[in-house]
């Protein structure tokens, strides 16, 4: 029988509405992000045969899920355009000059090809308790902006963005 040696010291449940999301390259997004997950991850594995059954063994590569956020679009479009212009520079749709403009910017500035992203989890008392840092992130998708005059009530525009990243770590802030 398994014996547990560590009791829970904090009986408060983590609330899904207590977070702050930051993108160094797009600070205008910070106050508008409505949904931001800590993505899942998967560890590859192999099945080693033996005469009776296959025995699972852990692999050596992690597969990180994409990071998808949902945000309200501000009236100046500054938060939407921050992601839009980043993606245009990466995709160089008109010339190499668009990419060259960000290629040589030092990574520590967060204004180059990659930018670090942070999801800060806060306690019920609004104190930061954990920070998930997504290293070397870049956008791979940006949703449509849907304008619709047939809606009967006022709705604020939302957009979503999808990011790839090299790694993420969840660190306590206390």
Secondary structure, DSSP 8 states (H G I E B T S, - for coil): --------S------TT-EEEEETT-GGGTTTEEEE----EEEEEEEEE-SS-EEEEEEEEEEE--EEEEEE--TT-HHHHHHHHHHHHHHTSS-HHHHHHHHTS-GGGT-SS-EEEEEEEE-TTS-EEEEEEEEEEEEEEE------TT-SS----EEEEEEE-SEEEEEE--
